[in-house]
Amino acid sequence: MREAIAEFVDYLRIDRGLAQNTIDAYSRDLRDFSDFLRGRGIEAFSEASRQDVVDYISFMLRERGLARTTVSRKLSSVRGLFRFLVVDRGLEVDPAANIDLPKPAERLPKVLSVEQCIRLLETPDRTDPQGLRDAAMIGMLYACGLRVSELVDLQLHEVHLGEGFVQTVGKGGKERIVPIAPLAVGLVRRYLREARPELAKHPGEDGLFLTRLGRTFSRGGFWARLKEYVRLAGLPEDTSPHTLRHSFATHLLSGGADLRAIQEMLGHEHLQTTEVYTHVSTEDLRRAYDETHPRSK
């Protein structure tokens, strides 16, 4: 295998004119691959199988914990070597052909615990009109799973507190109806009674949640206020309005809600989009088991 690597390195230097640093990287990668094969009793690249290449990738990712960028580079070196051996040295089968890195694990959305959501909800000063408004807005995000754009765009006529639901227009202009939890209903009622009259400075303004200037919020304007409450509540810095939407769905699912009902409330077009919360919920249950159940030790 040393001879095959040396011939390939000469090809890279002479025929392709690659820089020495690049050639050195190829050499290190291929020596690493050859050491892996020797550990399996393989003494020639011609004896390597497709499974050997797949196992080498798995070994680098799982046992050595290398970054995907590093593994990708090493796989590229292995591919280059086998292409050279097929074209220039008559190797009959390329075991690295059409092998790609496995797709990265799906990134699960971050969620807050129920206790963290309650702590965030209790952070605004409800004796102040703006604080009461902010508590009502946070309550609506968590109780209804709204997107921040849907929250700031809510109009008075779209909120039906007596019936306990809100009408909202989501992506693609699709209207949906979402139930409002009693806690949020109480906060919005109190906001409408005690705070909104003080904030409403323009006759005919139909926006539900108003700034101190009497206008509806921008997405960024509300997000800035939420960040301050996140800081005061001692929550993770990357907590965002969408974190509350994820938390809403995860907590509903953990409580036994039907997945299709959650899909409707979130306004997802495809059920597969909502199914990610089943993985989040499973992760939460596994973590709770590992931390508390005596048989997990």
C-alpha positions in Angstrom: 0.0 0.0 0.0 3.0 2.3 0.6 4.0 1.9 -3.0 0.5 2.7 -4.3 0.4 5.8 -2.1 3.8 6.9 -3.4 2.7 6.5 -7.0 -0.5 8.4 -6.4 1.5 11.2 -4.7 3.8 11.4 -7.7 0.8 11.7 -9.9 -0.6 14.5 -7.8 2.8 16.4 -7.9 3.8 15.8 -11.5 0.6 15.4 -13.5 -1.7 17.6 -11.5 0.8 20.1 -10.1 -0.8 20.3 -6.7 0.7 22.4 -3.9 2.9 20.6 -1.4 0.6 21.3 1.5 -2.3 19.6 -0.4 -0.1 16.6 -1.3 1.0 16.2 2.3 -2.7 16.2 3.4 -3.5 13.5 0.8 -0.5 11.4 2.1 -1.6 11.7 5.7 -5.2 10.7 4.9 -4.1 7.7 2.8 -1.7 6.5 5.4 -4.5 6.7 7.9 -6.7 4.7 5.7 -4.0 2.1 5.0 -3.5 1.7 8.8 -7.2 1.1 9.2 -7.1 -1.6 6.5 -4.1 -3.3 8.0 -5.9 -3.5 11.3 -8.4 -5.6 9.4 -5.7 -7.8 7.9 -5.8 -6.2 4.5 -2.4 -5.6 2.9 -3.4 -4.2 -0.5 -5.9 -1.6 -1.7 -7.1 -4.1 -4.3 -8.3 -6.3 -1.4 -10.5 -3.5 0.1 -14.2 -3.8 -0.3 -17.0 -1.2 -0.4 -17.9 -2.2 3.2 -14.4 -1.5 4.3 -14.7 2.1 3.0 -18.1 2.5 4.7 -16.8 1.1 8.0 -13.8 3.5 7.8 -16.2 6.4 7.5 -18.2 5.1 10.5 -15.0 4.6 12.5 -13.9 8.2 11.9 -17.3 9.6 12.8 -18.3 7.5 15.7 -15.2 6.1 17.4 -12.7 8.8 16.7 -15.3 11.6 16.8 -13.8 13.5 13.9 -15.6 16.6 12.4 -17.7 15.9 9.3 -15.5 18.3 7.4 -12.4 16.3 8.3 -14.1 13.0 7.4 -15.3 14.5 4.1 -11.7 15.5 3.2 -10.4 12.0 4.1 -13.1 10.4 2.0 -12.2 12.6 -0.9 -8.6 11.5 -0.6 -9.6 7.8 -0.6 -11.9 8.4 -3.6 -9.0 10.1 -5.5 -6.7 7.2 -4.8 -9.1 4.5 -6.0 -10.0 6.5 -9.2 -6.2 6.7 -9.9 -5.8 3.0 -9.3 -8.7 2.2 -11.6 -7.7 4.5 -14.5 -3.9 4.3 -14.2 -3.2 0.9 -12.6 -6.0 -1.3 -13.9 -7.9 -1.9 -10.7 -11.1 -3.6 -11.7 -13.5 -2.4 -9.1 -13.6 1.0 -7.3 -14.9 0.3 -3.8 -15.2 4.0 -3.0 -17.5 4.8 -6.0 -20.8 6.5 -5.1 -20.1 6.5 -1.4 -21.1 9.7 0.4 -21.1 10.7 4.1 -24.3 9.8 5.9 -26.7 12.7 6.3 -26.2 14.5 9.6 -28.7 13.8 12.3 -31.7 16.1 12.1 -31.3 19.1 14.3 -34.0 19.0 16.9 -35.6 22.3 17.9 -34.7 23.7 21.2 -37.5 23.8 23.8 -38.0 25.2 27.3 -39.3 23.1 30.2 -42.8 24.0 31.5 -41.2 25.5 34.5 -39.0 27.7 32.4 -42.0 28.9 30.3 -43.8 29.8 33.5 -40.8 31.7 34.8 -40.5 33.7 31.6 -44.2 34.4 31.7 -44.0 35.7 35.3 -41.0 38.0 34.6 -42.8 41.1 33.2 -44.0 43.6 35.7 -47.8 43.3 35.4 -48.4 46.5 37.4 -47.0 48.4 34.5 -49.1 48.8 31.3 -46.2 47.7 29.0 -45.3 44.9 31.3 -48.8 43.6 31.4 -48.9 43.8 27.6 -45.6 41.9 27.4 -46.9 39.1 29.7 -50.0 38.8 27.5 -47.9 38.5 24.4 -45.6 35.9 25.9 -48.7 34.1 27.1 -50.2 34.1 23.6 -47.0 32.7 22.1 -46.8 29.9 24.5 -50.5 29.2 24.8 -51.2 29.2 21.0 -47.9 28.3 19.4 -48.1 31.4 17.2 -45.2 32.6 15.0 -44.0 36.0 16.1 -45.3 37.6 12.8 -48.7 36.2 13.5 -48.6 37.5 17.1 -47.7 41.1 16.2 -50.3 41.1 13.3 -53.2 40.1 15.5 -56.2 42.3 15.2 -58.9 42.9 17.9 -61.6 41.2 15.8 -59.5 38.1 15.4 -59.4 37.3 19.2 -62.5 35.6 20.6 -61.9 35.4 24.3 -65.4 34.3 25.2 -65.2 31.3 22.9 -61.5 30.7 23.7 -60.0 30.9 20.3 -58.0 33.1 18.0 -58.1 33.5 14.2 -54.7 34.0 12.5 -53.3 34.1 9.0 -50.1 32.1 8.6 -47.7 31.2 5.8 -49.3 31.3 2.3 -52.2 33.4 3.6 -53.8 30.4 5.2 -56.2 31.2 8.0 -56.5 28.9 10.9 -58.2 28.8 14.3 -56.2 28.1 17.4 -57.6 27.5 20.9 -56.4 29.9 23.7 -55.5 28.4 27.1 -57.4 29.9 30.0 -54.2 31.4 31.4 -53.6 33.4 28.2 -57.3 34.4 28.1 -57.0 35.9 31.5 -53.9 37.8 30.7 -55.3 39.2 27.4 -58.6 40.2 29.2 -56.6 42.1 31.8 -54.4 43.7 29.2 -57.5 44.9 27.2 -59.1 46.2 30.4 -56.1 47.8 32.2 -53.3 48.5 29.6 -54.5 48.8 26.1 -56.6 51.9 26.8 -53.5 53.7 28.0 -51.5 52.6 25.0 -54.1 53.3 22.3 -53.3 56.8 21.0 -54.8 56.6 17.5 -58.6 56.2 17.0 -59.5 53.2 14.8 -56.3 51.3 15.6 -57.4 47.6 15.4 -54.1 46.0 16.4 -54.3 43.9 19.5 -50.9 44.6 21.0 -49.7 48.2 20.9 -46.3 49.8 21.6 -46.0 52.8 23.9 -46.5 54.9 20.7 -49.8 53.3 20.1 -48.8 51.3 17.0 -48.5 47.6 16.4 -45.2 45.9 17.0 -42.6 45.0 14.4 -41.2 41.5 14.8 -37.8 42.9 15.8 -39.4 45.2 18.3 -41.1 42.5 20.2 -38.0 40.2 19.9 -35.9 42.8 21.6 -38.2 43.0 24.5 -38.4 39.2 24.8 -34.6 39.0 24.9 -34.5 41.2 27.9 -37.1 39.1 29.7 -35.1 36.0 28.7 -32.0 37.5 30.4 -34.0 38.5 33.5 -35.5 35.0 33.8 -32.0 33.4 33.5 -33.0 31.3 30.4 -30.7 30.3 27.6 -29.5 33.3 25.5 -30.7 31.8 22.3 -34.3 31.5 23.5 -36.5 33.2 20.8 -40.2 33.6 20.0 -39.9 30.4 18.0 -38.6 28.6 21.0 -41.9 29.2 22.7 -43.7 27.8 19.6 -41.5 24.7 19.8 -42.2 24.4 23.5 -46.0 24.7 22.9 -46.0 21.8 20.5 -43.6 19.6 22.6 -45.6 20.1 25.8 -48.9 19.4 24.0 -47.5 16.2 22.6 -46.0 15.1 25.9 -49.4 15.7 27.5 -51.0 13.3 25.0 -52.4 15.6 22.3 -53.0 14.2 18.9 -50.2 14.9 16.4 -52.7 16.0 13.7 -54.4 18.4 16.0 -51.0 19.9 16.8 -50.3 20.1 13.0 -53.6 22.1 12.6 -52.8 24.4 15.5 -49.3 25.1 14.2 -50.4 25.6 10.6 -48.0 23.0 9.1 -48.9 22.0 5.6 -47.2 18.5 6.0 -47.5 16.2 8.9 -43.8 15.3 8.6 -42.9 18.9 9.7 -44.8 18.3 12.9 -43.4 14.8 13.5 -40.1 16.3 14.6 -41.7 17.0 18.0 -42.2 13.3 18.5 -38.4 13.1 18.6 -38.1 16.0 20.9 -40.6 14.5 23.3 -38.8 11.2 23.2 -35.5 12.9 24.0 -37.2 14.6 27.0 -38.6 11.4 28.3 -35.3 9.6 27.9 -33.4 12.4 29.7 -36.0 12.4 32.6 -35.6 8.6 32.9 -31.8 8.8 32.9 -31.8 11.5 35.6 -34.5 10.1 37.9 -35.2 6.4 37.5 -33.2 4.2 39.8 -32.9 1.4 37.1 -31.1 3.8 34.7 -28.0 4.0 37.0 
